[in-house]
């Protein structure tokens, strides 16, 4: 009779222990979402008069530039405008 009780109690204790562990893990795991804009740098580019400036994004695949962002992810934005002639500030 004593062996039969152990066979019933042990699986029940294991199930209770696993349940308590699952509850503890879910209480400690939080998700953090960070959103914001980071201004990394400014660039001054010089264009010749042969072509108008084009503002597009490229990524490199096996040494070849491909139009668009890598894996279609929207990870950045590029903006450009024609301001007119700028003399070298140095």
C-alpha positions as CSV (number, residue, x, y, z in Angstrom):
1,X,0.0,0.0,0.0
2,X,2.9,2.4,0.8
3,X,4.5,1.9,-2.6
4,X,1.2,2.7,-4.4
5,X,0.9,6.0,-2.5
6,X,4.5,7.0,-3.6
7,X,3.6,6.1,-7.2
8,X,0.7,8.5,-7.0
9,X,2.3,11.3,-5.0
10,X,5.6,11.6,-7.0
11,X,4.0,12.5,-10.4
12,X,1.7,14.9,-8.5
13,X,4.6,16.6,-6.8
14,X,6.5,16.9,-10.1
15,X,3.5,18.5,-11.8
16,X,3.0,21.0,-9.0
17,X,6.8,21.9,-9.0
18,X,6.7,22.4,-12.8
19,X,3.6,24.5,-12.5
20,X,5.2,26.7,-9.8
21,X,8.3,27.1,-11.9
22,X,6.3,28.2,-14.9
23,X,4.4,30.8,-12.9
24,X,7.7,32.1,-11.5
25,X,9.3,32.4,-14.9
26,X,6.3,34.2,-16.4
27,X,6.3,36.7,-13.5
28,X,10.0,37.5,-14.1
29,X,10.1,37.8,-17.9
30,X,9.2,41.3,-19.0
31,X,9.3,42.7,-22.5
32,X,10.9,46.1,-23.1
33,X,10.1,48.2,-26.2
34,X,12.4,51.1,-27.0
35,X,11.4,53.5,-29.7
36,X,13.2,56.7,-30.8
37,X,15.2,58.5,-33.4
38,X,18.9,58.7,-33.4
39,X,20.6,61.4,-35.5
40,X,23.9,59.8,-36.4
41,X,25.7,62.1,-38.8
42,X,25.5,64.8,-41.5
43,X,27.2,64.5,-44.8
44,X,27.9,67.1,-47.4
45,X,28.1,65.6,-50.9
46,X,29.2,67.3,-54.1
47,X,27.4,66.5,-57.4
48,X,28.6,67.5,-60.9
49,X,26.2,69.2,-63.3
50,X,25.8,66.2,-65.5
51,X,23.2,64.4,-63.4
52,X,20.7,65.5,-60.9
53,X,21.1,64.1,-57.3
54,X,19.2,60.9,-56.6
55,X,18.3,59.8,-53.1
56,X,17.9,56.0,-52.9
57,X,19.0,53.3,-50.5
58,X,21.1,50.3,-51.6
59,X,22.5,47.2,-49.9
60,X,25.3,44.9,-51.0
61,X,24.6,41.3,-52.0
62,X,27.7,39.3,-53.0
63,X,29.6,42.5,-54.0
64,X,26.7,43.9,-56.1
65,X,24.6,46.9,-55.0
66,X,20.9,46.1,-55.0
67,X,18.2,48.8,-54.7
68,X,16.2,48.8,-51.4
69,X,17.0,47.8,-47.9
70,X,18.4,44.5,-46.7
71,X,15.6,41.9,-46.2
72,X,13.0,44.6,-46.8
73,X,13.5,45.9,-43.2
74,X,12.8,49.6,-42.7
75,X,15.8,50.4,-40.6
76,X,16.7,53.9,-41.8
77,X,15.7,56.8,-43.9
78,X,17.7,58.9,-46.2
79,X,16.6,62.4,-47.3
80,X,18.4,64.8,-49.6
81,X,17.7,68.1,-51.3
82,X,19.5,70.4,-53.7
83,X,20.6,73.6,-51.9
84,X,22.6,75.2,-54.7
85,X,26.3,75.8,-54.8
86,X,28.2,75.4,-51.6
87,X,31.8,76.5,-51.3
88,X,34.3,74.4,-49.3
89,X,34.1,75.5,-45.7
90,X,37.7,74.5,-45.0
